[in-house]
Amino acid sequence: MPTQHTEFVKANEPYATSFGDKASLPMPPGKKLLIITCMDARLDPSAHLGLKEGDAHIIRNAGGMAKDELRSIIISQRLLGTREIAVFHHTDCGMLLFASDDVRNIVKGAAPGDAEVAARVDGIEFLEFKDLEGAVKKDVEWLKSDKLILPETTVTGWIYDVKNGKVVQV
């Protein structure tokens, strides 16, 4: 399979040509909104939420897990003024399909006998979940209770359906 980076400059040309006045967008997100969502390539949060550049911070990771993003949340809130956090998980998420030990075993198996690799991967919590709605609720509860999240923050939880593109609040 060819590497994709060789196409970046060419693929960027239409975007750069129509860039317009985006250079004047302020650094803080205009809607004071922070979205935490999954890295799944089927998701396009800006498109399915009607957001434009400059509207919101969008943080993505495997599963859209809030605990993975505390550093970014603090910076977004304390330095860039966000006051609302929306957590989005989605149907058909890969995080529903494995346990942390499965991933650890795959990594260790690729480096047999390497004690450093084993020690490092054993120290990672992969934050998988078996209950989609429960995982959203857990993230929302965690954000609402963490002392590093500003108390005036509005926190909501959502599920995006990859089969029909609809979002539902949990």
Wavefront OBJ file of the C-alpha trace (Angstrom):
o trace
v 0.000 0.000 0.000
v 1.464 3.396 -0.933
v 2.010 5.926 1.819
v -0.507 8.740 1.917
v 1.791 11.579 2.942
v 3.022 11.909 -0.613
v -0.442 13.237 -1.556
v -0.728 15.883 1.198
v 0.549 18.892 -0.758
v -1.573 18.143 -3.813
v -4.672 17.391 -1.739
v -4.156 20.625 0.217
v -4.122 22.890 -2.847
v -7.925 23.342 -3.237
v -8.291 24.044 0.489
v -5.452 26.582 0.538
v -6.792 28.259 -2.617
v -10.167 28.881 -0.963
v -8.729 29.636 2.504
v -10.185 33.149 2.480
v -10.143 35.075 5.758
v -9.653 32.056 8.038
v -6.316 33.531 9.136
v -8.332 36.085 11.095
v -10.161 33.484 13.193
v -9.419 33.997 16.897
v -7.573 31.229 18.746
v -10.285 30.662 21.406
v -13.208 28.676 20.012
v -16.123 30.982 19.209
v -18.778 28.713 20.715
v -16.703 28.098 23.888
v -17.288 24.417 23.151
v -14.996 21.432 23.593
v -15.955 18.124 22.011
v -14.339 14.851 22.999
v -14.977 12.081 20.509
v -13.543 8.937 19.012
v -10.777 8.794 16.420
v -12.885 6.447 14.263
v -12.400 7.497 10.637
v -16.150 7.241 9.984
v -16.821 10.243 12.220
v -16.703 13.826 10.983
v -17.786 15.769 14.085
v -17.740 19.180 12.426
v -20.015 17.952 9.650
v -22.483 16.025 11.785
v -22.762 18.845 14.329
v -22.841 21.740 11.867
v -19.609 23.289 13.159
v -17.227 25.488 11.228
v -13.534 26.215 11.744
v -13.108 28.374 14.792
v -16.297 27.138 16.522
v -14.986 24.429 18.852
v -12.055 22.406 20.060
v -12.430 18.815 18.909
v -10.303 16.250 20.709
v -10.202 12.707 19.403
v -8.882 9.475 20.842
v -9.685 5.774 20.811
v -13.221 5.568 22.181
v -13.582 9.294 22.842
v -12.581 8.762 26.461
v -12.523 11.921 28.580
v -9.887 10.607 31.022
v -7.408 10.425 28.143
v -7.717 14.176 27.575
v -7.370 15.927 30.929
v -4.294 17.922 29.867
v -6.049 19.256 26.762
v -9.279 19.955 28.661
v -7.423 22.051 31.237
v -5.675 24.075 28.519
v -8.929 24.486 26.572
v -10.779 25.744 29.635
v -8.167 27.699 31.548
v -6.304 29.309 28.644
v -8.826 29.377 25.807
v -12.163 29.905 27.529
v -14.266 26.832 26.777
v -17.175 26.399 29.176
v -19.065 23.512 27.633
v -17.900 19.941 27.091
v -19.781 17.444 24.932
v -18.660 13.814 25.083
v -19.500 11.798 21.959
v -19.178 8.035 21.764
v -20.583 6.096 18.824
v -22.256 2.878 17.811
v -20.141 0.062 16.395
v -17.072 1.304 18.302
v -13.995 -0.886 18.322
v -13.525 -0.176 22.032
v -16.483 -2.497 22.675
v -14.646 -5.460 21.153
v -11.547 -6.112 23.276
v -10.043 -6.079 26.759
v -6.852 -4.272 27.774
v -5.062 -7.609 28.202
v -5.801 -8.449 24.547
v -3.906 -5.355 23.395
v -1.113 -5.924 25.897
v -0.648 -9.479 24.610
v -0.515 -8.293 20.984
v 2.147 -5.694 21.804
v 4.193 -8.116 23.907
v 3.877 -10.791 21.214
v 5.419 -8.411 18.679
v 8.440 -7.924 20.971
v 8.950 -11.298 22.694
v 11.211 -11.157 25.717
v 11.552 -7.345 25.662
v 11.071 -6.452 29.326
v 10.942 -2.708 28.622
v 8.103 -3.097 26.114
v 6.243 -5.405 28.497
v 6.620 -3.013 31.426
v 5.492 -0.026 29.398
v 2.427 -1.676 27.870
v 1.456 -3.178 31.245
v 1.282 0.390 32.582
v -1.307 1.507 30.027
v -5.027 1.368 30.732
v -6.717 1.111 27.337
v -10.108 2.272 28.694
v -12.190 -0.221 26.761
v -15.868 -0.598 27.629
v -18.692 -3.106 27.125
v -21.669 -0.768 27.619
v -21.815 2.180 25.205
v -24.395 4.271 27.063
v -22.773 3.409 30.393
v -19.389 4.579 29.103
v -20.850 7.941 28.082
v -22.513 8.361 31.480
v -19.279 7.417 33.239
v -17.313 10.029 31.264
v -19.912 12.727 31.993
v -19.921 11.870 35.708
v -16.125 11.892 35.811
v -15.942 15.310 34.140
v -18.591 16.754 36.449
v -16.789 15.486 39.552
v -13.149 16.196 38.657
v -11.839 19.206 40.590
v -9.673 20.295 37.629
v -12.733 20.876 35.428
v -14.230 24.317 36.004
v -17.368 23.990 38.145
v -19.454 26.209 35.846
v -18.856 23.846 32.912
v -21.885 22.406 31.138
v -21.141 18.734 30.436
v -23.325 16.575 28.207
v -23.031 13.063 26.805
v -24.035 11.847 23.374
v -24.067 8.825 21.092
v -23.518 9.166 17.349
v -25.059 6.399 15.242
v -22.694 5.347 12.437
v -25.586 3.669 10.582
v -27.757 6.778 10.129
v -25.658 9.805 11.171
v -27.993 10.814 13.996
v -26.943 11.957 17.454
v -28.857 11.210 20.659
v -28.242 12.732 24.056
v -27.642 10.230 26.837
l 1 2 3 4 5 6 7 8 9 10 11 12 13 14 15 16 17 18 19 20 21 22 23 24 25 26 27 28 29 30 31 32 33 34 35 36 37 38 39 40 41 42 43 44 45 46 47 48 49 50 51 52 53 54 55 56 57 58 59 60 61 62 63 64 65 66 67 68 69 70 71 72 73 74 75 76 77 78 79 80 81 82 83 84 85 86 87 88 89 90 91 92 93 94 95 96 97 98 99 100 101 102 103 104 105 106 107 108 109 110 111 112 113 114 115 116 117 118 119 120 121 122 123 124 125 126 127 128 129 130 131 132 133 134 135 136 137 138 139 140 141 142 143 144 145 146 147 148 149 150 151 152 153 154 155 156 157 158 159 160 161 162 163 164 165 166 167 168 169 170
